């Protein structure tokens, strides 16, 4: 996969994650705080990824660990919103996979 395609895919997954958060927390009584903490970071990182900022994929991977942990914790402790938590969890895994793919290919790919 080309670097441009990889950036596009990563941005798409980040935008999907932001959409999940926006809908999930739309009726939250602390709406602004939830949007600033959950929805804004993937949106800003998607912009950074699309602009080709070098550190954006690193920070995406770091925050994806938080998103994954939050998804596991929410799915376990709030069965009424487990479907949103599972969406978050799966998208976090996708973010980790897509953001790590270039480094994994370089490390384990053919030597040449």
ZILIN-V935031 format. One record per residue. N is the residue number from 1. RES is the residue in one letter. PHI is phi in radians with two decimals (999 if undefined). NEAR is the number of other C-alpha atoms within 8 Angstrom. Layout:
N;RES;PHI;NEAR
N;RES;PHI;NEAR
//
This chain:
1;X;999;4
2;X;-1.23;5
3;X;-1.01;6
4;X;-1.15;6
5;X;-1.14;8
6;X;-1.12;10
7;X;-1.11;11
8;X;-1.11;10
9;X;-1.17;9
10;X;-1.10;13
11;X;-1.09;13
12;X;-1.11;9
13;X;-1.16;11
14;X;-1.12;14
15;X;-1.15;11
16;X;-1.13;9
17;X;-1.11;13
18;X;-1.08;13
19;X;-1.13;9
20;X;-1.04;11
21;X;-1.10;12
22;X;-1.05;10
23;X;-1.33;7
24;X;-1.02;8
25;X;-1.78;10
26;X;-1.09;7
27;X;-1.80;6
28;X;-1.15;7
29;X;-1.26;4
30;X;-1.91;6
31;X;-0.97;10
32;X;-1.08;6
33;X;-1.09;7
34;X;-1.15;11
35;X;-1.22;12
36;X;-1.19;9
37;X;-1.45;8
38;X;-1.83;10
39;X;-1.41;14
40;X;-1.13;10
41;X;-1.01;9
42;X;-1.14;13
43;X;-1.15;11
44;X;-1.13;8
45;X;-1.19;14
46;X;-1.08;13
47;X;-1.11;9
48;X;-1.06;10
49;X;-1.12;15
50;X;-1.13;10
51;X;-1.42;6
52;X;1.38;8
53;X;-1.15;8
54;X;-1.09;6
55;X;-1.51;6
56;X;-1.01;11
57;X;-1.09;10
58;X;-1.11;8
59;X;-1.19;9
60;X;-1.05;13
61;X;-1.10;12
62;X;-1.14;8
63;X;-1.19;8
64;X;-1.10;12
65;X;-1.15;10
66;X;-1.13;8
67;X;-1.07;11
68;X;-1.08;13
69;X;-1.08;9
70;X;-1.11;10
71;X;-1.10;13
72;X;-1.11;11
73;X;-1.10;8
74;X;-1.20;12
75;X;-1.09;13
76;X;-1.33;8
77;X;-1.69;6
78;X;-2.29;8
79;X;-1.04;8
80;X;-1.21;5
81;X;-2.11;9
82;X;-1.08;11
83;X;-1.11;8
84;X;-1.21;9
85;X;-1.13;13
86;X;-1.18;11
87;X;-1.10;10
88;X;-1.06;14
89;X;-1.08;14
90;X;-1.18;9
91;X;-1.19;12
92;X;-1.10;13
93;X;-1.11;10
94;X;-1.11;9
95;X;-1.07;14
96;X;-1.07;12
97;X;-1.11;8
98;X;-1.21;11
99;X;-1.26;12
100;X;-1.59;9
101;X;-0.98;8
102;X;-1.06;8
103;X;-1.16;7
104;X;-1.16;9
105;X;-1.10;8
106;X;-1.16;8
107;X;-1.30;6
108;X;-1.88;6
109;X;-1.32;7
110;X;-1.11;5
111;X;-1.45;3
112;X;-2.86;2
//
